Amino acid sequence: MNRTALAYYRYERIIQDIAAFCEQLLLTTQGGEDREQAYRYFTSQFLPGFEVEIALKSDPGDNR
């Protein structure tokens, strides 16, 4: 398995998710429960053990 490619695609997916959540949160005039849920999904990506940390751990160039 190419760990660099895996990390790249994980990072790319995170960026796509961030863009989608930001669009839902900032570029719509609709409010409500779905906006709150999108915010929770957005912020959870940065929690320990979730998407961003997993991507960083799979990146052979990251020395954390």
Buried (B, 14 or more C-beta within 10 A) or exposed (E): EEEEEBBBEBBEEBEEBBEEBEEBBEEEEEEEEEBEEBEEBBEEBEEEEEBBBBBEEBBEEEEE
